[in-house]
Amino acid sequence: MAKYEIMLIVSGSLEEKAADKVADEILSSLKKTKVETTKYGSKQLAYVIKKDTHGYYYQYNFETDEVPLINEFRRLCLINKNVLRHLIINCEKDYGYRASINEKKIKAAENQARIYQEKKAQFEKAREARMNEMNAAMSAAEVAESAEAPVEVATDGEKRTVKSTTTKTTTSKTTTKKAPTKKTTKQE
């Protein structure tokens, strides 16, 4: 049995009893189905629908396998002029409840999570190795700086020679303004 949720908005220009009657007439199309009804009452609409600014909200939750009942409910909502909007949601589609109980989808999600964790671990391991290599090179450079002698650093089977020389750099900023020049032409 599929789980359904229906939201129905009846025109706010009707009185509350008349709106309840319209909703009950449409609900009667579901016949023998056990329906859980939630009435939210009159609320202001987000935008004007059929010149109405208020509407009576109803929510219906039920289970059924009979698709013709859903189609009949939809047809009655479209025919009735007092129904502003309706929304029918099948809660058991692949993105809803059914996805949480579907073994194939659960296995696929677990597999994706496992692959993600493996790649994350590989990335962290490579990052840690790069950090260790950089720290070793920096410490070797510091030792070389204090000894002022070339130091050999071995990384990944290669030997690199790090020469450290201390240099001080100074920067100075000078600005000069040039006087504007005028072009003069001699006329004879």
C-alpha positions as CSV (number, residue, x, y, z in Angstrom):
1,M,0.0,0.0,0.0
2,A,1.3,3.4,-1.0
3,K,1.2,6.3,1.5
4,Y,-0.3,9.6,0.2
5,E,-0.5,13.1,1.6
6,I,-2.9,15.6,0.1
7,M,-3.1,19.3,0.8
8,L,-6.3,21.1,-0.1
9,I,-7.0,24.8,-0.1
10,V,-10.7,25.9,-0.2
11,S,-11.7,29.4,-1.0
12,G,-11.7,31.8,1.9
13,S,-14.7,33.7,0.6
14,L,-16.9,30.9,1.9
15,E,-18.0,30.5,5.5
16,E,-16.2,27.9,7.5
17,K,-19.1,25.4,7.4
18,A,-19.5,25.8,3.7
19,A,-15.7,25.2,3.2
20,D,-15.9,22.1,5.4
21,K,-18.8,20.8,3.3
22,V,-16.8,21.3,0.1
23,A,-13.8,19.5,1.5
24,D,-16.0,16.6,2.8
25,E,-17.7,16.3,-0.7
26,I,-14.3,15.9,-2.3
27,L,-13.0,13.6,0.4
28,S,-16.0,11.3,-0.1
29,S,-14.4,10.3,-3.4
30,L,-11.8,8.2,-1.4
31,K,-14.7,6.0,-0.2
32,K,-13.6,3.2,2.1
33,T,-10.1,4.4,2.6
34,K,-9.2,5.3,6.2
35,V,-8.1,9.0,6.1
36,E,-6.4,11.0,8.8
37,T,-7.6,14.5,8.5
38,T,-5.9,17.7,9.8
39,K,-7.8,21.0,9.5
40,Y,-5.6,24.1,9.7
41,G,-8.4,26.6,9.4
42,S,-8.3,30.0,7.6
43,K,-4.9,31.3,6.6
44,Q,-3.7,34.2,4.5
45,L,-2.4,33.1,1.1
46,A,1.1,34.0,0.0
47,Y,-0.3,35.5,-3.2
48,V,-3.8,36.1,-4.6
49,I,-5.4,33.1,-6.2
50,K,-8.7,33.5,-8.1
51,K,-9.2,36.9,-6.4
52,D,-9.0,35.3,-2.9
53,T,-6.4,36.4,-0.3
54,H,-7.5,33.8,2.4
55,G,-8.1,30.1,2.2
56,Y,-9.1,27.1,4.4
57,Y,-6.4,24.5,4.6
58,Y,-7.0,20.8,4.9
59,Q,-4.4,17.9,5.0
60,Y,-5.3,14.3,4.4
61,N,-3.0,11.3,5.0
62,F,-3.9,7.8,4.0
63,E,-2.7,4.6,2.4
64,T,-4.2,3.0,-0.8
65,D,-3.2,0.9,-3.8
66,E,-6.1,2.1,-5.9
67,V,-4.9,4.7,-8.3
68,P,-8.4,5.4,-9.7
69,L,-9.4,6.9,-6.3
70,I,-6.5,9.4,-6.5
71,N,-7.5,10.3,-10.1
72,E,-11.1,10.8,-9.1
73,F,-10.0,13.0,-6.2
74,R,-7.9,15.1,-8.6
75,R,-10.8,15.4,-11.1
76,L,-13.2,16.6,-8.4
77,C,-10.7,19.2,-7.2
78,L,-10.3,20.5,-10.7
79,I,-14.0,20.7,-11.3
80,N,-15.0,22.4,-8.1
81,K,-14.6,26.2,-8.4
82,N,-14.3,26.6,-4.6
83,V,-11.0,24.6,-4.5
84,L,-8.1,27.0,-5.0
85,R,-5.3,24.5,-5.0
86,H,-4.6,20.9,-4.3
87,L,-1.4,18.9,-4.0
88,I,-1.1,15.1,-4.0
89,I,2.1,13.6,-2.8
90,N,3.0,9.9,-3.0
91,C,5.2,9.5,0.1
92,E,6.6,6.2,-1.1
93,K,8.4,7.3,-4.3
94,D,12.2,6.8,-4.6
95,Y,12.9,10.1,-2.9
96,G,10.6,9.4,0.0
97,Y,9.7,6.6,2.4
98,R,10.3,3.9,-0.1
99,A,13.9,4.9,-0.6
100,S,14.5,4.3,3.1
101,I,13.3,0.7,2.9
102,N,14.6,-0.2,-0.5
103,E,17.6,-2.7,-0.1
104,K,19.2,-1.8,-3.4
105,K,19.2,1.9,-2.6
106,I,20.5,1.3,0.9
107,K,23.4,-0.8,-0.4
108,A,24.2,1.9,-3.1
109,A,24.2,4.6,-0.4
110,E,26.5,2.5,1.9
111,N,28.8,1.8,-1.0
112,Q,29.1,5.5,-1.8
113,A,29.8,6.3,1.8
114,R,32.5,3.7,2.0
115,I,34.2,5.0,-1.2
116,Y,34.0,8.5,0.2
117,Q,35.7,7.4,3.4
118,E,38.4,5.6,1.6
119,K,39.2,8.6,-0.6
120,K,39.1,10.9,2.4
121,A,41.6,8.6,4.2
122,Q,43.9,8.6,1.1
123,F,43.7,12.4,0.9
124,E,44.5,12.8,4.6
125,K,47.5,10.4,4.3
126,A,48.9,12.2,1.3
127,R,48.4,15.6,3.1
128,E,50.2,14.3,6.2
129,A,53.1,13.0,4.1
130,R,53.4,16.5,2.4
131,M,53.3,18.2,5.7
132,N,56.0,16.0,7.1
133,E,58.2,16.6,4.1
134,M,57.8,20.3,4.4
135,N,58.5,20.3,8.1
136,A,61.7,18.2,7.5
137,A,62.8,20.6,4.8
138,M,62.1,23.6,7.0
139,S,64.0,22.1,10.0
140,A,67.0,21.3,7.7
141,A,67.0,24.8,6.4
142,E,67.0,26.2,10.0
143,V,69.9,24.0,10.9
144,A,71.8,25.1,7.8
145,E,71.1,28.7,8.6
146,S,72.5,28.3,12.0
147,A,75.6,26.4,10.7
148,E,75.8,28.5,7.6
149,A,76.8,25.4,5.7
150,P,75.0,23.5,2.9
151,V,72.8,20.7,4.1
152,E,71.6,17.7,2.2
153,V,68.0,16.8,2.6
154,A,66.7,13.4,1.4
155,T,63.1,13.3,0.2
156,D,61.5,10.5,-1.7
157,G,64.8,8.9,-2.6
158,E,66.2,12.2,-4.0
159,K,69.0,14.2,-2.4
160,R,68.6,17.9,-2.5
161,T,71.1,20.4,-1.3
162,V,69.7,23.3,0.6
163,K,72.0,26.3,0.8
164,S,71.0,28.9,3.3
165,T,72.2,32.4,3.2
166,T,70.8,35.1,5.2
167,T,70.0,38.2,3.3
168,K,68.3,41.3,4.5
169,T,66.3,43.2,2.0
170,T,65.3,46.8,2.4
171,T,62.8,48.6,0.3
172,S,62.5,52.2,-0.1
173,K,59.8,54.1,-1.8
174,T,60.6,57.4,-3.5
175,T,58.1,59.5,-5.2
176,T,58.8,62.4,-7.4
177,K,56.4,64.8,-9.0
178,K,57.2,66.1,-12.4
179,A,56.1,69.6,-13.2
180,P,53.6,69.8,-16.0
181,T,55.2,70.7,-19.3
182,K,53.7,73.0,-21.9
183,K,54.2,72.6,-25.5
184,T,55.0,75.9,-27.1
185,T,55.1,76.5,-30.8
186,K,56.8,79.4,-32.4
187,Q,54.8,81.3,-34.8
188,E,56.6,83.6,-37.3
